[in-house]
Amino acid sequence: MAKFAAMGKETAKKDLGAIARAYGNVYVAQIALGANDVQATRALLEADAWPGPSLVIAYSTCIAHGIDMSMSMTHQKDAVRCGYWPLYRYTPTRDPEGQPFRLDSKKPQIPLPAFASTEARFAILKRADRERFDHLMALAQADVLERWRFYEQLAEIERTVPVDPDAQPDVESDAGYRYDQEDLRWAV
């Protein structure tokens, strides 16, 4: 476990993919080679073919996880099976009828605590403070299920406005607002 979070943290993990998807013109995929090599390959090919920016976020085991590294591919599969690492591809599209978000993994099939307990970063807390571990795992399991529900909804949404992959963010603005120097008001 990281020294700054030795007793765990109650906040949900950040969704880097959601941050990138918010730009609207970024191809985003979340992959785990050990869980689905076909999906990972497809995502990498799509990312390469996308004419705008692309971000592929890959789950990777680490020796600090405290797992048998010869089981790395199986561990990645378990991360997907418990919902900790859902697989998806988001392709902004010029087609106004397209579905940009594709959920490529199945609904969580094993409980998150069963997966988390196999990693040293979580097992240490489980041994040190079982009550806190159970509390944090309940929060994390709820987050996994809520994120999955949200991703299922995203997968059903059809785009109604085409996307320009060559669009660049307005760097002279602050969150889309421009400050009007003449009358000191914010202009949209």
KAFENHU-V426686 format. One record per backbone hydrogen bond with DSSP energy under -1.0 kcal/mol. NH is the residue of the N-H (numbers start at 1). CO is the residue of the C=O. If there is no record, write none. Layout:
BEGIN
nh->NH co->CO
nh->NH co->CO
END
This chain:
BEGIN
nh->5 co->2
nh->6 co->3
nh->8 co->5
nh->19 co->15
nh->20 co->16
nh->21 co->17
nh->22 co->18
nh->23 co->20
nh->24 co->21
nh->27 co->53
nh->28 co->90
nh->29 co->55
nh->30 co->88
nh->31 co->57
nh->35 co->32
nh->36 co->32
nh->40 co->36
nh->41 co->37
nh->42 co->38
nh->43 co->39
nh->44 co->40
nh->45 co->41
nh->46 co->42
nh->47 co->43
nh->48 co->44
nh->49 co->45
nh->50 co->46
nh->55 co->27
nh->57 co->29
nh->59 co->31
nh->65 co->62
nh->66 co->63
nh->71 co->68
nh->72 co->69
nh->75 co->71
nh->76 co->72
nh->77 co->73
nh->78 co->74
nh->79 co->75
nh->80 co->76
nh->81 co->77
nh->82 co->78
nh->83 co->80
nh->85 co->79
nh->88 co->30
nh->89 co->102
nh->90 co->28
nh->91 co->100
nh->98 co->95
nh->102 co->89
nh->104 co->87
nh->105 co->87
nh->109 co->81
nh->110 co->81
nh->115 co->111
nh->116 co->112
nh->117 co->113
nh->118 co->115
nh->119 co->116
nh->120 co->65
nh->122 co->119
nh->123 co->119
nh->124 co->120
nh->126 co->122
nh->127 co->123
nh->128 co->124
nh->129 co->125
nh->133 co->129
nh->134 co->130
nh->135 co->131
nh->136 co->132
nh->137 co->133
nh->138 co->134
nh->139 co->135
nh->140 co->136
nh->141 co->137
nh->142 co->138
nh->143 co->139
nh->144 co->140
nh->145 co->141
nh->146 co->142
nh->147 co->143
nh->148 co->144
nh->149 co->145
nh->150 co->146
nh->151 co->147
nh->152 co->148
nh->153 co->149
nh->154 co->150
nh->155 co->151
nh->156 co->153
nh->157 co->154
nh->159 co->98
nh->163 co->93
nh->167 co->164
nh->171 co->169
nh->173 co->170
nh->174 co->177
nh->177 co->174
nh->178 co->187
nh->180 co->185
nh->184 co->180
nh->187 co->178
END
